[in-house]
């Protein structure tokens, strides 16, 4: 009986280890509601509304105008925090586009600006 329990524990350990190596093929994202209450100092706000229009603060811009506007407003500011506020119906690709613009600015000007996604408390 003791050897049988050892075998069961070995199998249990084997399956626990192999299950952590398997990556799920799909991720369910329920954005933008969250329970976290992380507060960071904000430098700029970018809005994407339900019609997928971009706004830098309150000024409407396109994706090229966003980069120009960010470079203009972040001049002389290091390690800025950019808050991205999106409607919950906006596809993730629009979020990635904004992050790409900020990363492009980071690489061109050797900065360390970051983008955080604003969420609504539940």
Order of alpha helices (4+ residues) and beta strands (2+ residues): alpha-beta-beta-beta-beta-alpha-beta-alpha-beta-beta
